[in-house]
Amino acid sequence: MQCGCPDCGRLMVQVQRGLQSTCICPECGVTCRACMGGTTVPLTRSAVQAMKPDEDDAENNAEYTGRERQPD
């Protein structure tokens, strides 16, 4: 993907640095990561696993299980 500089409009060049990749304007030197998917670093496996609800929560959460909740 190529995009224009938000300051001067010139076509920006991608600098490949793995997760630290960025675009830089050859005219004015502005850097941008908008087309790189944001400024956040991907989550680790343990961080994703920590977001999983407990089984007790899943039974009480109809949205998570995909089932309709039965009235008490």
TAVEN-V293931 format. One record per pair of residues at least 6 apart in sequence whose C-alpha atoms are under 7 Angstrom apart, sorted by the first residue. I is the first residue (numbers start at 1). J is the second residue. If there is no record, write none. Layout:
I,J ; I,J
This chain:
2,11 ; 2,12 ; 3,11 ; 3,12 ; 4,10 ; 4,11 ; 4,12 ; 5,11 ; 5,12 ; 5,25 ; 10,25 ; 10,27 ; 11,25 ; 12,23 ; 12,24 ; 12,25 ; 12,26 ; 13,23 ; 13,24 ; 13,25 ; 14,22 ; 14,23 ; 14,24 ; 15,21 ; 15,22 ; 15,23 ; 16,22 ; 22,31 ; 22,32 ; 22,33 ; 22,36 ; 23,31 ; 23,32 ; 23,33 ; 24,30 ; 24,31 ; 24,32 ; 25,31 ; 33,39 ; 58,64 ; 58,65 ; 62,68 ; 62,69
